[in-house]
Amino acid sequence: MGRAAVFDVDGTLVDTNHLHVTTWWEAFRQAGHQVSMHAIHRSVGLGSEDLIAHLLGGRDRDEVDLLVATHTALYGTYFDRLPPLKDAGRLLRRLDHDGWNVVLATSASGRELSALRRAIGADDAIAATASSDDVQAGKPAPEPVEHALELAGVPPESAVFVGDTVWDMRAGTRAGVTCVGLLSGGIPEPDLREAGARSVFRDPAHLLARLGDSPLAPDA
């Protein structure tokens, strides 16, 4: 049986968290809501509807749909220039070379997911992708990670999940996998560790450089 390296995407492999903050802030502003960027930042990593509920409480269906559509349109203006984090593609290719099944677990789907994959530029190393279309509940529920494990055909004890938010760490912990946190999404190390991260690295480049000291070591 193989091993799975499961990766979140936004803030973990592609430097998009603050783009999400800005575009959600503008979507809320246009709808008449004043929401601080700090609060939005701490909510990035949740699926769109969960993020809205977390920040605004329960809203009617029409308002939720309008907020999601506005954010999607605003964020979509960046699709042709999403910036990958340094060595994100190299990290995935190294893990694929070392025998890991690389699977993405992300709340993105459709055109957004395609744009993120183009930014990473390592499709040859990605075995499968678990998107928001594939599960009933997004992070911090364990379903996205559990679905990624199903796609890789491995049990939780044979998998490592890499993410950048407390929602990632909670999802991975609930799924029973080893969690690695990255600081590239802007969340402090103590918060990631409290949510379940076994080890924390600055970004994909730092994880790649210290791979032998991580749960993703070739002989792990």
N, C-alpha and C positions, 0 to 999 in steps of 0.2 A: 504494500500500500504506500502511496506517495505522500508528499507533504504539500500543504497549501500556504502560500503567502497572499493574504487577502489585504487589499488596499482600499481605503477611502480615496477620493480623488480631489475634491475642492480643499485647498489648504494643505493637502498632503503631498500631491504630485503636481498640482497646478496652483499658481499664486492668485487665487480668485476670491478669497474670503472678503477682502475689503471692497472688491467690486460688488459682491452681493450686499454688503452693508450699505453702500452708497445707493444702489438701485432699489433695495427694499425701503430705505429712508425716503427716497423720492416717491415711490409707490404709495407709502403711507401718507406723505405730505399731500399728494394730489387728492387723496381720499379724505383729507381733513383731519388726519391723526398726527399728533406730535409724539414721536417715539425717538428716544435718544440713540445715537449711533452705538454707544457702549452697550446698551441693552440688545440692540440688533446683533452686534458682533458676538455676544455671548449666546445668541440663539442660532447662529449659522451652524449648519450641520443637521438641523431638523428639516424634515420635509416641509414644503411650502405651507400646507394647511396647518401642520403642527406648529410651525413658526408663528403663523398669524394667531393661532389660539393661545400660544404661550405669551405673546406680547400684548394682545388685545382682548383676550377672553373669547367667549363664544360670540360668533357673528353669523348673520344670516347667509344663506348660500350665495345669493347674488353678490353680496359685498366680498365674500371670500373669492369668488370667481373673478371679480373685477380686480382685486388686489393681486392675485396670481397672474392674471393676464398682463397687468401693467408692469409688474416686476419682470415677467418673461420678455416683454417687448423691450424694456430698458436694458436688461442684461444681454439680450440678443444682439445689441449694437456692438458688443465686444467680441463676438464669436470668432471673427477673423484675426484676432490678435491676443488671444488668451495666453498669458506667459507661463510656461512650464517652470517649475522650481529646478534649481541647478541639479543636474545629474539624475533627474527623475527617470528618464528613459534608460540611462546606463544602469541604474539600480535594478530596474525590472529585468533588463537583459542579463545582468549578472545572476540574479536569482533563478531565472529560467535556465541559464547555463549550469547552475549548481544543482538543478534537479527539482526545484520548487515549481508547483503549479501556481502561476500568478493569476489571481482573480480580482477584479474590481468590484467593490460593493459601494454603490453610490445612489443618492436620491435623484441624480440627474437621469434624464432619458431623452430619446428623440434627438433633435438637432443639437441640443445642449451637450448631450453625451458624445455625439460625433465630434463636436468642436473640441471638447476636452481631450478626446483620444488623439485628435490631430495635433494638439498642443504637446502632448506627451511624446508622440512620435515613436512608439514602441509596440505597435500592434502585433509584431511578430513574436513578442514575448508574453502576450496576454492570452491566457488559455480560455477565459470566459469572463462575462460581466453580469453581475446581479444588479439590476436597476430598480427604480421605484415602481416600474410597471409589473414587477415580478412578485411583489409582496403586498400583504394587506396593511401591515404596520411598518413604518420606518423607524430609524434609530431615535431614541435609545432602546426600542424593542429589539430583541435578538434576531428577528426574522431575516433582515438583510444579510447578516453574517451566516446564519444557518443555511440560507439559500445558496450563498457562495460555497459553503462546504459541500452541499449536495452537488453543485456543479463540478467541484473538484473531486468528488468521490472520496473524501477523507473524513475521519472523525475529528471532534474538537481538539483532542490531545495531539493531533498531527498538524495543527494549523497555528499560524501567527497572524494577528490582525494589526495593521498599521493605520493610525489615524491621527487627527490633530485636535479633536474636540472632546469635551467630557461626554458628549452623546455617543461618539465613537467608542470610547473606552467602556462606557456602560453597556453598550450593545455587545461588544466583544466579550466582556466579562459575563454577561447573562447567557451568551452562547457557549461559554466554557472554554474559550480559546485564550492563548497568551496574547497580551496586548502590548504594543509598542507605541509610544506617543511621540509626535513631532511638534516642535515649537513653532513651525513655519506658519501655522494658522493664527498665531497671536495669543494662544491660551497659555497661562503660566504653568510651569512644571509642577508645582504642588497640586494644582487643580487636576491635572492629568493623572498624577500618581494616586490622588485620593479617589478618582473615578475608576482606577484599576490598571493603570499603566505599570508594567513590570520594569520597563526601562524607557528612557526619554532621550531623544537626540534633537539636534537643532533643526535639521532639514534632511531631505534625501541624500544630499552630498555627504553630510556628516555620518548618516547611517551607513552609506556605502563605504566610507573610509574606515568605519569601526565595525564592519560587518562581523568580523571574527569575535567581537566582544558582545554580540547581540544574540537574541533568540533566533535570528536568521542566519547564524553561522553555518558554513558548509557542513560541519560535522554535528550540528545541533540535533 
